């Protein structure tokens, strides 16, 4: 700002008289005009950013209301329709270009229907992908829609009114809300129901699309689906009708019947499913290791008759019988007391004398 011309006009060792001011005023105005233009341009850009911020706020608000799930906005932004697409809409573009301080709620409400349409289509298509993944990854297709809902499950691009889209959303949302609609994260080895599978994917992984999210957090395969159905049946629920909201809760009052009651821990339903899946994974890994590297798994001098036989006592596919039970508080307290007393006992070595010698050679 203080260039040489400005300094030459202003920084003088003499009194500023009216006459001198009149002589330098026009010259100063010419020098200061570029600064004025720059300041006005900065203020204009700031107002535009304010309007863009207000539009994005309303956009995320309508997205959250449409989806109906408590996702963090900072997370769900990665898979929402691009904000640039929204800002370019015919109803939104004038709000952005009109040089006002911000966008009021009244202005937004007049332009919101186009945005609602985009968000509704995006969420409908997301639910379609969820349903398709459930039906593609399982041999049987559980919990088929009722005949009244079948027409609304498949999008019809020719009749894509907002009302038709929301009817599809309701039917699709109902379809993924069954307790048998279970997803599992490949990295964290934990199961989730909708919408927690999406929330986990957004908070723990980086995705730019729903397809990428579903590639990481996939539905259980047919054996896993069979496990879930058997567990629900054991817990006296109908797998064909029960919703996840009815059985998924934090209370840990479920006990695995295949484990020794003296050491088994109480679990929630998701933990119980993971418990069985982890046991199956361990058994499969051990079986494969024995088949591939038998000399590394057994002592060289061991005879075939001495080799231990691995048995999967948590096999739910080929073994009948109950898998789990749900205890009331009184029964749970009694079991916990039994476990505490068991831990206080002096436990003998379960292996016979001399058996440890062979273990040391493994």
C-alpha positions as CSV (number, residue, x, y, z in Angstrom):
1,X,0.0,0.0,0.0
2,X,2.7,2.4,1.0
3,X,4.4,2.6,-2.4
4,X,6.9,5.3,-3.4
5,X,4.2,7.6,-5.0
6,X,2.1,7.4,-1.9
7,X,5.0,8.1,0.4
8,X,6.0,11.1,-1.8
9,X,2.6,12.6,-1.4
10,X,1.9,11.9,2.3
11,X,5.1,11.6,4.2
12,X,6.3,15.2,4.2
13,X,7.7,17.3,7.0
14,X,5.2,20.1,6.7
15,X,1.7,20.9,7.9
16,X,-1.2,19.5,5.8
17,X,-3.1,22.6,4.8
18,X,-6.5,22.6,2.9
19,X,-4.6,23.8,-0.2
20,X,-2.1,20.9,0.0
21,X,-5.0,18.4,0.6
22,X,-6.8,19.6,-2.5
23,X,-3.6,19.2,-4.5
24,X,-3.0,15.6,-3.4
25,X,-6.6,14.3,-3.0
26,X,-7.2,13.3,-6.6
27,X,-3.8,11.7,-6.8
28,X,-4.4,9.7,-3.6
29,X,-7.8,8.5,-4.8
30,X,-6.2,7.2,-8.0
31,X,-3.5,5.4,-5.9
32,X,-6.1,3.9,-3.4
33,X,-8.7,2.8,-6.0
34,X,-6.9,-0.6,-6.7
35,X,-6.9,-1.3,-2.9
36,X,-10.6,-0.5,-2.8
37,X,-11.4,-2.8,-5.7
38,X,-9.4,-5.6,-4.0
39,X,-11.2,-5.1,-0.7
40,X,-14.6,-5.2,-2.4
41,X,-13.6,-8.3,-4.3
42,X,-12.5,-10.0,-1.1
43,X,-15.8,-9.1,0.6
44,X,-17.7,-10.4,-2.4
45,X,-15.9,-13.7,-2.2
46,X,-16.5,-14.0,1.5
47,X,-20.2,-13.4,0.9
48,X,-20.2,-16.1,-1.7
49,X,-18.5,-18.5,0.7
50,X,-21.1,-17.7,3.3
51,X,-23.9,-18.5,0.8
52,X,-22.1,-21.7,-0.3
53,X,-21.7,-22.7,3.4
54,X,-25.4,-22.1,4.1
55,X,-26.4,-24.1,1.1
56,X,-24.2,-27.0,2.1
57,X,-25.6,-26.8,5.7
58,X,-29.2,-27.1,4.4
59,X,-28.1,-29.8,1.9
60,X,-26.6,-32.0,4.7
61,X,-29.6,-31.3,6.9
62,X,-32.0,-32.5,4.2
63,X,-29.7,-35.5,3.6
64,X,-29.8,-36.5,7.2
65,X,-33.6,-36.1,7.4
66,X,-34.1,-38.2,4.3
67,X,-31.7,-41.0,5.4
68,X,-33.1,-41.0,8.9
69,X,-30.0,-42.5,10.5
70,X,-27.7,-40.6,12.9
71,X,-24.6,-40.5,10.8
72,X,-21.9,-37.9,11.4
73,X,-22.1,-35.4,8.5
74,X,-18.3,-35.3,8.2
75,X,-18.3,-39.0,7.5
76,X,-21.3,-39.4,5.3
77,X,-20.1,-36.6,3.0
78,X,-17.7,-39.0,1.3
79,X,-20.6,-41.0,-0.2
80,X,-23.3,-38.3,-0.7
81,X,-23.9,-36.9,-4.2
82,X,-21.2,-34.4,-4.9
83,X,-21.9,-30.9,-3.5
84,X,-20.8,-29.4,-6.8
85,X,-23.7,-31.2,-8.5
86,X,-26.1,-29.6,-6.0
87,X,-24.6,-26.2,-6.4
88,X,-25.1,-26.4,-10.2
89,X,-28.8,-27.2,-10.0
90,X,-31.1,-24.6,-11.7
91,X,-32.9,-23.8,-8.5
92,X,-29.7,-23.5,-6.4
93,X,-27.4,-21.7,-8.8
94,X,-29.2,-18.3,-8.5
95,X,-29.0,-18.5,-4.7
96,X,-25.2,-18.9,-5.0
97,X,-24.7,-16.2,-7.6
98,X,-27.0,-13.5,-6.1
99,X,-24.7,-11.2,-4.1
100,X,-26.4,-11.4,-0.7
101,X,-24.8,-12.0,2.7
102,X,-26.2,-15.5,3.1
103,X,-29.1,-17.9,2.1
104,X,-32.1,-17.7,4.3
105,X,-34.2,-20.7,5.2
106,X,-37.1,-19.3,3.3
107,X,-35.0,-19.0,0.1
108,X,-33.7,-22.6,0.6
109,X,-37.3,-24.0,1.1
110,X,-38.2,-22.6,-2.3
111,X,-35.3,-24.4,-4.0
112,X,-35.2,-27.5,-1.8
113,X,-37.5,-29.9,-3.9
114,X,-34.8,-30.5,-6.5
115,X,-32.2,-31.3,-3.8
116,X,-34.7,-33.6,-2.0
117,X,-35.2,-35.5,-5.3
118,X,-31.4,-36.0,-5.8
119,X,-30.9,-37.1,-2.1
120,X,-34.0,-39.5,-2.2
121,X,-32.7,-41.1,-5.4
122,X,-29.2,-41.5,-4.0
123,X,-30.6,-43.1,-0.8
124,X,-33.0,-45.4,-2.7
125,X,-30.1,-46.6,-4.9
126,X,-27.9,-47.2,-1.8
127,X,-30.6,-49.4,-0.3
128,X,-31.0,-51.2,-3.6
129,X,-27.2,-52.0,-3.4
130,X,-27.6,-53.3,0.2
131,X,-30.5,-55.5,-0.7
132,X,-28.7,-56.8,-3.9
133,X,-25.6,-57.6,-1.9
134,X,-27.7,-59.6,0.7
135,X,-29.4,-61.6,-2.0
136,X,-26.3,-62.1,-4.1
137,X,-24.0,-63.3,-1.2
138,X,-26.5,-65.9,0.1
139,X,-27.8,-69.0,-1.7
140,X,-31.2,-68.6,-0.2
141,X,-32.9,-65.2,-0.2
142,X,-34.4,-64.7,3.2
143,X,-37.2,-62.4,4.2
144,X,-38.6,-61.8,0.7
145,X,-40.8,-58.8,0.4
146,X,-44.5,-59.2,0.6
147,X,-46.5,-59.1,-2.6
148,X,-47.6,-55.6,-1.9
149,X,-44.0,-54.4,-1.7
150,X,-42.6,-56.2,-4.7
151,X,-43.5,-53.4,-7.1
152,X,-41.7,-50.8,-5.0
153,X,-38.4,-52.7,-4.6
154,X,-37.3,-52.3,-8.2
155,X,-36.7,-48.7,-9.3
156,X,-38.7,-47.5,-12.3
157,X,-36.8,-44.7,-13.9
158,X,-39.9,-43.7,-16.0
159,X,-42.1,-43.1,-12.9
160,X,-39.4,-41.7,-10.6
161,X,-41.5,-39.2,-8.7
162,X,-40.5,-38.2,-5.2
163,X,-43.5,-40.1,-3.9
164,X,-42.6,-43.3,-5.8
165,X,-38.9,-43.0,-4.6
166,X,-40.0,-42.7,-1.0
167,X,-42.3,-45.6,-1.4
168,X,-39.3,-47.7,-2.6
169,X,-37.2,-46.4,0.3
170,X,-39.8,-47.6,2.8
171,X,-40.0,-51.0,1.2
172,X,-36.2,-51.4,0.9
173,X,-35.6,-50.1,4.4
174,X,-38.0,-52.7,5.7
175,X,-36.2,-55.4,3.8
176,X,-32.8,-54.7,5.3
177,X,-34.2,-54.3,8.8
178,X,-34.6,-58.0,9.4
179,X,-32.3,-59.6,12.0
180,X,-31.0,-62.0,9.4
181,X,-29.6,-59.1,7.3
182,X,-26.1,-59.3,8.9
183,X,-22.9,-57.8,7.5
184,X,-19.3,-58.5,8.6
185,X,-16.3,-56.3,8.3
186,X,-13.4,-58.1,6.6
187,X,-10.8,-56.2,8.5
188,X,-12.3,-56.0,12.0
189,X,-14.0,-59.4,11.9
190,X,-17.2,-58.0,13.5
191,X,-20.8,-58.2,12.5
192,X,-23.1,-55.3,12.0
193,X,-26.7,-54.7,11.1
194,X,-28.0,-51.8,9.0
195,X,-27.4,-48.9,9.6
196,X,-24.4,-49.7,11.9
197,X,-22.6,-51.4,9.0
198,X,-22.6,-48.1,7.1
199,X,-21.7,-46.1,10.2
200,X,-18.7,-48.4,10.9
201,X,-17.6,-48.2,7.3
202,X,-17.7,-44.5,7.3
203,X,-15.9,-44.1,10.7
204,X,-13.3,-46.8,10.4
205,X,-12.5,-47.0,6.7
206,X,-12.0,-44.6,3.8
207,X,-14.6,-44.9,1.0
208,X,-15.7,-42.8,-1.9
209,X,-18.7,-44.9,-2.9
210,X,-21.2,-47.3,-1.4
211,X,-19.9,-50.1,-3.7
212,X,-16.4,-49.7,-2.1
213,X,-18.0,-49.9,1.4
214,X,-20.0,-53.0,0.6
215,X,-16.8,-54.6,-0.8
216,X,-15.2,-54.3,2.7
217,X,-18.3,-55.0,4.8
218,X,-20.1,-57.9,3.2
219,X,-23.2,-59.9,4.1
220,X,-22.6,-63.3,5.7
221,X,-22.4,-66.2,3.3
222,X,-25.0,-69.0,3.4
223,X,-23.4,-70.8,6.3
224,X,-23.3,-67.6,8.3
225,X,-26.9,-66.9,7.5
226,X,-27.7,-70.4,8.7
227,X,-25.9,-69.7,12.0
228,X,-27.9,-66.5,12.5
229,X,-31.2,-68.2,11.8
230,X,-30.4,-71.1,14.2
231,X,-29.3,-68.6,17.0
232,X,-32.5,-66.6,16.5
233,X,-34.6,-69.8,16.7
234,X,-32.7,-70.9,19.9
235,X,-33.5,-67.5,21.4
236,X,-37.2,-68.1,20.6
237,X,-37.5,-65.6,17.7
238,X,-38.9,-66.3,14.3
239,X,-36.1,-65.6,11.7
240,X,-38.6,-64.9,9.0
241,X,-40.2,-61.9,10.8
242,X,-38.0,-60.6,13.6
243,X,-36.3,-57.2,13.1
244,X,-32.8,-56.3,14.2
245,X,-34.2,-53.6,16.4
246,X,-35.9,-56.3,18.5
247,X,-32.9,-58.5,19.2
248,X,-29.8,-56.2,18.8
249,X,-29.1,-54.6,22.2
250,X,-26.1,-54.0,24.5
251,X,-27.2,-56.4,27.3
252,X,-24.9,-59.3,27.5
253,X,-27.2,-62.1,28.7
254,X,-26.6,-64.7,26.0
255,X,-24.5,-67.8,26.7
256,X,-22.9,-70.2,24.2
257,X,-24.1,-73.7,25.0
258,X,-21.2,-75.3,23.2
259,X,-18.8,-73.8,25.7
260,X,-18.2,-75.1,29.2
261,X,-20.6,-73.1,31.4
262,X,-17.9,-72.8,34.1
263,X,-15.8,-70.6,31.8
264,X,-18.2,-69.3,29.1
265,X,-18.7,-65.6,29.0
266,X,-22.0,-63.8,28.6
267,X,-22.3,-62.1,25.2
268,X,-24.6,-59.9,23.1
269,X,-26.0,-61.3,19.9
270,X,-23.4,-59.7,17.6
271,X,-20.6,-61.1,19.9
272,X,-22.2,-64.5,19.9
273,X,-22.3,-64.6,16.1
274,X,-18.6,-63.5,16.0
275,X,-17.8,-66.2,18.6
276,X,-19.1,-69.0,16.4
277,X,-17.6,-67.5,13.2
278,X,-14.2,-67.2,14.9
279,X,-14.3,-70.8,16.2
280,X,-15.1,-72.0,12.6
281,X,-12.2,-69.9,11.3
282,X,-9.8,-71.4,13.9
283,X,-10.9,-74.9,13.0
284,X,-10.5,-74.3,9.3
285,X,-7.0,-72.8,9.8
286,X,-5.9,-75.7,12.0
287,X,-7.3,-78.3,9.6
288,X,-5.5,-76.7,6.7
289,X,-2.2,-76.4,8.7
290,X,-2.3,-80.1,9.6
291,X,-3.1,-81.1,6.0
292,X,-0.3,-78.9,4.6
293,X,2.5,-79.2,7.2
294,X,1.8,-82.4,9.2
295,X,5.4,-82.8,10.3
296,X,5.4,-79.4,11.8
297,X,2.2,-80.0,13.8
298,X,3.0,-83.4,15.3
299,X,6.1,-84.9,17.0
300,X,8.1,-87.0,14.5
301,X,8.0,-90.1,16.7
302,X,4.2,-90.0,17.1
303,X,2.3,-92.9,15.7
304,X,-0.9,-92.3,13.8
305,X,-3.0,-93.8,16.6
306,X,-1.5,-91.2,19.0
307,X,-2.3,-88.2,16.8
308,X,-5.0,-85.9,18.3
309,X,-8.2,-85.6,16.4
310,X,-9.5,-82.1,16.0
311,X,-13.2,-81.7,16.5
312,X,-15.2,-78.5,15.9
313,X,-17.5,-78.5,18.8
314,X,-19.0,-75.2,17.6
315,X,-20.0,-76.7,14.2
316,X,-23.5,-75.4,13.5
317,X,-23.8,-76.8,9.9
318,X,-23.5,-80.5,10.5
319,X,-24.2,-80.8,14.2
320,X,-27.7,-80.6,15.7
321,X,-28.6,-79.2,19.1
322,X,-29.0,-75.8,20.7
323,X,-26.3,-73.2,20.1
324,X,-27.2,-70.6,22.7
325,X,-29.6,-69.6,25.5
326,X,-30.8,-66.4,27.0
327,X,-30.6,-66.2,30.8
328,X,-32.6,-64.0,33.1
329,X,-30.8,-62.0,35.8
330,X,-31.3,-64.6,38.5
331,X,-29.9,-67.4,36.4
332,X,-27.0,-65.2,35.2
333,X,-26.0,-64.4,38.8
334,X,-26.0,-68.1,39.6
335,X,-23.8,-68.9,36.6
336,X,-21.4,-66.1,37.5
337,X,-21.2,-67.4,41.0
338,X,-20.4,-70.9,39.7
339,X,-17.6,-69.4,37.6
340,X,-16.2,-67.4,40.5
341,X,-16.1,-70.6,42.6
342,X,-14.6,-72.6,39.8
343,X,-11.7,-70.1,39.4
344,X,-11.0,-70.2,43.2
345,X,-10.4,-74.0,43.0
346,X,-7.0,-75.4,42.6
347,X,-7.1,-76.7,39.1
348,X,-5.1,-79.9,38.4
349,X,-3.0,-80.3,35.3
350,X,-5.4,-81.7,32.7
351,X,-2.6,-83.6,30.9
352,X,-1.3,-86.9,32.2
353,X,2.2,-87.2,33.5
354,X,4.7,-87.3,30.7
355,X,2.4,-85.8,28.1
356,X,4.1,-82.4,28.5
357,X,7.3,-83.9,27.2
358,X,5.8,-84.4,23.7
359,X,4.4,-80.8,23.8
360,X,7.8,-79.4,24.4
361,X,9.1,-80.9,21.1
362,X,6.3,-79.3,19.1
